[in-house]
Amino acid sequence: MPHRQSLYAFIGMIAGPCIAIMRQNNSMIALLWAEDENGIIGRDNTLPWHLPSDLKYFKAETLNHKIVMGRKTFEGMGKRLLPKRETVILTHQKDYAIEGATVLNNVQDVLALDKEDEMLFVIGGSEIFSLFIPYADYLYQTKIHADFEGDTYFPTIDWTDWELVESKMGPVDEHNLYEHEFKIFKRAK
Ligand SMILES: NC(=O)c1ccc[n+]([C@@H]2O[C@H](COP(=O)([O-])OP(=O)(O)OC[C@H]3O[C@@H](n4cnc5c(N)ncnc54)[C@H](OP(=O)(O)O)[C@@H]3O)[C@@H](O)[C@H]2O)c1
């Protein structure tokens, strides 16, 4: 019997942390970003390109959902809250407060958050994408077929885990100078 008790204690030790990081419902997590031909996503804490078609896509997909971003991305956007979206900002700073946003200090608190939302969008930047790749169900990638100068890249990802489920070209016109493609990947394993 003491043997069995120690087995249970061992299972509890292992399962406890696993249960703590499991999501609490069936809602899903999507990473959404735009990258250039070389995986660049940012420069000087802002976007390296001007591409209104992608901003329109971003808005259409994220409207009425929770969006999760890193403190640097939030500040790069001029600390502006996007309308009709619930903003979650991740920072290690315990006293960081933004009126109208939820500020959290770790990934587990974000995972515990997504209770009623059917899709929670993680919108960057690179550090935050790295944290959420293991939990993501979908990837919304805008691939811009052009080369830009930049200092921030989308993290390395094992693409064999992902299956392309949708792909459509964006418009190229006088406002949108770069060929670009909206791709959606679903986790395959
Ligand atoms: N192309 C795109 O689609 C796209 C999308 C989003 C962003 N971007 C670009 O990406 C760049 C910013 O990316 P980045 O990687 O430098 O910064 P980031 O991911 O936006 O933010 C990093 C910050 O997040 C907080 N953080 C990181 N890990 C954390 C953790 N485990 N727990 C709590 N907080 C944590 C820290 O804030 P504290 O330092 O306050 O602790 C850290 O400094 C910018 O150039 C931006 O324009 C591009």
The ligand as an ORCA input file, in Angstrom:
! r2SCAN-3c Opt
* xyz 0 1
  N       4.740     41.520    -38.951
  C       3.885     41.255    -37.985
  O       2.844     40.640    -38.206
  C       4.183     41.716    -36.601
  C       3.264     41.483    -35.566
  C       3.567     41.927    -34.275
  C       4.772     42.566    -34.036
  N       5.645     42.751    -35.063
  C       6.937     43.383    -34.830
  O       7.680     42.607    -33.904
  C       8.551     43.479    -33.176
  C       8.366     43.283    -31.680
  O       8.629     41.931    -31.355
  P       9.546     41.551    -30.084
  O       9.782     40.094    -30.124
  O      10.707     42.478    -30.065
  O       8.657     41.981    -28.843
  P       7.197     41.484    -28.339
  O       7.100     40.010    -28.514
  O       6.144     42.330    -28.938
  O       7.263     41.877    -26.792
  C       8.296     41.397    -25.991
  C       7.941     41.703    -24.552
  O       6.926     40.824    -24.105
  C       7.103     40.581    -22.717
  N       7.320     39.143    -22.521
  C       8.103     38.289    -23.214
  N       8.053     37.042    -22.700
  C       7.226     37.111    -21.629
  C       6.768     36.163    -20.686
  N       7.180     34.878    -20.720
  N       5.927     36.563    -19.727
  C       5.514     37.864    -19.665
  N       5.912     38.811    -20.539
  C       6.752     38.448    -21.504
  C       8.329     41.369    -22.272
  O       7.855     42.629    -21.846
  P       8.656     43.451    -20.679
  O       9.973     43.810    -21.296
  O       7.782     44.621    -20.413
  O       8.780     42.500    -19.509
  C       9.094     41.502    -23.580
  O       9.999     42.589    -23.591
  C       8.227     44.892    -33.643
  O       9.115     45.269    -34.668
  C       6.836     44.748    -34.218
  O       6.527     45.739    -35.166
  C       5.371     42.344    -36.321
*
